[in-house]
Amino acid sequence: MKKVFISVINFNGKKNTFECLKSIDNLNTTGIELNVVLIDNASKEKLDIEENFLKNASLKIILNEKNLGFSGGHNLGIKYALSKMADYVVILNNDTILDKNLIYELLNAFDTDSKIGIVSPKIYFAKGSEFHKDRYKEDELGRVLWYAGGDMDWDNVLGKHIGVDQVDKGQYDEKKEIDFSSGCCMGIKKEIFEKVGFLNEKYFLYYEDNDYSQRVKKLGYRIIYEPKAVLWHKNAGSVGGSGSDLQDYYITRNRILFGMNYASFKTKIALFRESIKFLLIGRKWQKKGILDFYLRKFDKGSYK
């Protein structure tokens, strides 16, 4: 019996969290002891969920007094899971709906190679959250890909979601090694936390998943995309949608932080020049993100 903990963060997203938990309760748990740790990041709305909410899994609720962000919140969940002797931890967005075999297939992927450290599923846009809603036929909705693995463009320090916006016709049904895992859903085995540590809380939100992926790979572990594991994502459902001020701030600041840690010297020079451009002509929160990078204001930073 494999002991699995799913770590989920709620931040003023009660409706999404309810729907996510309901899909977790429908999971295939063959050979699995399933547990959920739900971290509320100081939401303004009351999280009226009881710890007996789930029928097919145990539920632990942690109520934070302040918002610890994605990395800080999930670190609490991970540490709780490890204290309860977890074999695997699945980091999961609350704005997701899970296929019933998601966890089962993630675990099967780990069994194929002892050097696999992280497994990522195939992720679809949830119906209605596609970037280009008028591009698809009605019967294609729910099969539009959000993520079929992660590929890094190191020259520009940009992480690319393989297959994004494409209708799934089986073109990404091959299990393969990838450059990075998406924090939307990351299956991670216990051994990784013991050797790599936890998510870097400097990032607070965005790029912490790619940072963790690079740290895992540096120790010789593999990151795998497993297409048999499937879920649906209400894209940016927890952060006010794509292109928000919040994304402007954290993505701009954290991309520079990530690049300065992992990119080549030549690319670091290009990032420095790009950061000056942002300071001069960027949007309000892009400018603040760059300024905070140089002032070394990380974690939550200046964003209100």
Secondary structure as GFF3:
##gff-version 3
##sequence-region A 1 304
A	DSSP	beta_strand	2	10	.	.	.	ID=ss1
A	DSSP	alpha_helix	14	25	.	.	.	ID=ss2
A	DSSP	beta_strand	32	40	.	.	.	ID=ss3
A	DSSP	beta_strand	58	63	.	.	.	ID=ss4
A	DSSP	alpha_helix	69	83	.	.	.	ID=ss5
A	DSSP	beta_strand	88	92	.	.	.	ID=ss6
A	DSSP	beta_strand	96	98	.	.	.	ID=ss7
A	DSSP	alpha_helix	102	110	.	.	.	ID=ss8
A	DSSP	beta_strand	116	125	.	.	.	ID=ss9
A	DSSP	three_ten_helix	133	135	.	.	.	ID=ss10
A	DSSP	three_ten_helix	138	140	.	.	.	ID=ss11
A	DSSP	beta_strand	145	147	.	.	.	ID=ss12
A	DSSP	beta_strand	150	153	.	.	.	ID=ss13
A	DSSP	beta_strand	158	161	.	.	.	ID=ss14
A	DSSP	beta_strand	176	177	.	.	.	ID=ss15
A	DSSP	beta_strand	185	189	.	.	.	ID=ss16
A	DSSP	alpha_helix	190	196	.	.	.	ID=ss17
A	DSSP	alpha_helix	208	218	.	.	.	ID=ss18
A	DSSP	beta_strand	222	233	.	.	.	ID=ss19
A	DSSP	alpha_helix	245	262	.	.	.	ID=ss20
A	DSSP	alpha_helix	265	281	.	.	.	ID=ss21
A	DSSP	alpha_helix	284	294	.	.	.	ID=ss22
###
